[in-house]
Amino acid sequence: MHKEVLVRRGLIADAAVRSPAAVLDDATRACLHTLLDELELPDVPR
């Protein structure tokens, strides 16, 4: 899940994980994106 947040914030390009880590299902990913939208986090300086 942490990689999905990093992708969303523009810090990494891909949320791919290696085994044995589980891939996020679509419902969990959607909930995470909803939560991140509601948090209104500031942009990450680059």
CORWOPE-V740324 format. One record per residue. N is the residue number from 1. OMEGA is omega in degrees with one decimal (* if undefined). D_FIRST is the distance of its C-alpha to the first C-alpha in Angstrom with 1 decimal. Layout:
# CORWOPE-V740324
N/OMEGA/D_FIRST
N/OMEGA/D_FIRST
This chain:
# CORWOPE-V740324
1/-178.1/0.0
2/179.1/3.8
3/178.0/5.4
4/177.0/5.2
5/179.7/6.7
6/176.2/9.0
7/-178.6/10.1
8/-179.9/10.8
9/177.1/12.7
10/-177.0/14.6
11/173.7/14.0
12/-174.4/13.1
13/-171.2/14.2
14/-179.0/11.9
15/-179.4/8.3
16/178.6/10.3
17/177.4/9.7
18/175.7/12.8
19/13.2/14.2
20/180.0/13.8
21/-179.4/10.0
22/175.7/9.3
23/178.1/8.4
24/174.6/7.0
25/-174.8/10.3
26/-178.6/12.0
27/179.1/12.5
28/178.6/9.0
29/179.3/8.2
30/177.7/11.6
31/178.9/11.2
32/-179.8/8.3
33/176.0/10.7
34/179.0/13.6
35/179.9/12.5
36/176.3/12.0
37/-178.6/15.4
38/180.0/17.0
39/179.9/16.1
40/179.6/18.0
41/178.7/16.6
42/177.4/19.2
43/178.0/19.1
44/178.1/18.2
45/-180.0/21.6
46/*/22.0
